[in-house]
Amino acid sequence: MSVGLRVRSNMWLVGTGDFFHAFFSTISAQLEPDGWGTRFPALMNELYKGELSAEHAPAALAELDQVREELRQHPPSDVVWDVEDRDKQPPWGDDISDDITDLGNYFVTEDGKDLIEVAGEAIAYAGRAGANVRVQQL
């Protein structure tokens, strides 16, 4: 089952629930040595859990920029598919596009867009519109 980010009647496609979880698992495992949500609370404790308030959109955008910068320092092999089960691997294994050079551009949505950019668009729109971002199953 796929998930997307909804702000009012606008939807941004993400991908499967496992893919969505992998993105946040990678952030936590690689960038938050003190545990889930300790460095990026708006993303990890709000958006991942299902809803980011409009008032926290600016903080979430700043966190997302920092996440991208830091993920760029990690090779694709550092992906963490499931933070609770580190042995779990992506369904495609190591068979990834040559365009993927680091974890900063590893996560690509079902419709071929950069997940960090997609999340940034949804969050920025939420901030402008004064509406929450909701994770929705499709």
Secondary structure by P-SEA (a helix, b strand, c coil): cbbbbbcccbbbbbccaaaaaaaaaaaaaccccccccccccccccccccccccccaaaaaaaaaaaaaaaaaacccccccccccccccccccccccccccccccccccccccccaaaaaaaaaaaaaaacbbbbbccc
